[in-house]
Amino acid sequence: MIQAAPIDAVMRALADPTRRAVFQRVVSTDEITVADLTHGSGVTQGAISQHLKTLKLAGLVAERPEGRKVYYRAEPEGLAPLADWMNHYSVFWKDRFSNLRELLKEIDHD
């Protein structure tokens, strides 16, 4: 199997709204179990487990088994490929905002 680039894996993992919600719940805690994530989510435990697997493969969460439970925690460095990608395009937006600022000044003076 061909290994996807890290940014592809992160974007693919976060593209699904349910998976983003699962990730957000993991991020908002120190550690959380599948059972805790399932409670009140309206999603089956199997589906939560699949979403966590995808998030883990993308480097966004890590797991820690303890007895019969597995605890999940967020891996902030997993978002680095996305942050790097966005940072690369920040130059584009800086230029656009600078141009907009100049245009607005011109319009204001007319």
N, C-alpha and C positions, 0 to 999 in steps of 0.2 A: 504494500500500500504506500502511496506517495504521501509524505508528511506535509501537511498544510503549513504555510507560513504562519507565525504566531499571530499576526494581525488578523489573518483570515479566520483562525480558530476563535479568537476573542470576539470578532464581529458576528460570526455565525452563532456563537453561544449567546450573545446578548441580543440577537435579532428577534428571538421569541419573547413575547410579552410575559408569558407565564414564567419563563426561565429568568427574566429580569426581575420579576417579583420575588422569586425564590432567592436570587442573588441578593436583592435588597434586604430581605429578612436575615440572611446569613451575615451580611455586612453590619446590620444593626445590633448584632449580639457578639459576645466573645466566642461562644461556641453554641451549636444547636444540633439536635438530633433530627432524623427524618420524621420521627413521630411528632415532634414539636412543629416541624415545618408543615406537616400534613394537617394538623389540628386547625380547623377553621378556614382552611385554604380552598375547600371545594375541589381539591385535586386528590387523586388516589395516591397512596403511599408508593406504588410502583412507578407512577408518573413522576413523583417528586424524586425518587431514586434515579430515574433516567435523566432528569434535568441536572441533578447533582453530578452525575457521571460526565455529562457534557461540560459542565462548568469546571470540573476537576481536570478533564483532558485539555481544556483551554488554559489551565493554570490559574483560574480565578478562585478556586476553593481548594482546601486541603482537608484531609480526614484524619481522625485519630480514633482508632478502635479502643474501646474500654469494656471488657466483658462482652455482653451481648449487644451493646450499643456502639454506634459509630457517631462521633461528634465531628461536625463540620465547622470550619472557620474560613473567613475571607483571606485571600492572599493578595494584598494590595499591589505587590509587584507584578501580579498577573495583568494589571491594567496598563503596564508600561508600554507595550506595543501600541495600544490605542492612543495613549498620551503622546507618544513619539510621533505617531502618524498625524495627530491633530496639530502638534507643534510644528511639524513640517509645513502645514498649510496656513499657519498663523501669519506668515509673511504675506500671503495672498490677501488675508483679511485686513492686516494693518494697512497695506497699500490702498485697499478699497475704502476703508474708513477715513484715511487721510484725504483721499480724493473727495469723498463725500463732505468732509469738514470744509475743504476749500470751496466746493460748490455751494454749500450752505452759506458761507461767508459772502460769496459773490452775489447770491440771490438776496441776501439781507441788505447788501449795499446798493442794490438796484432800485 
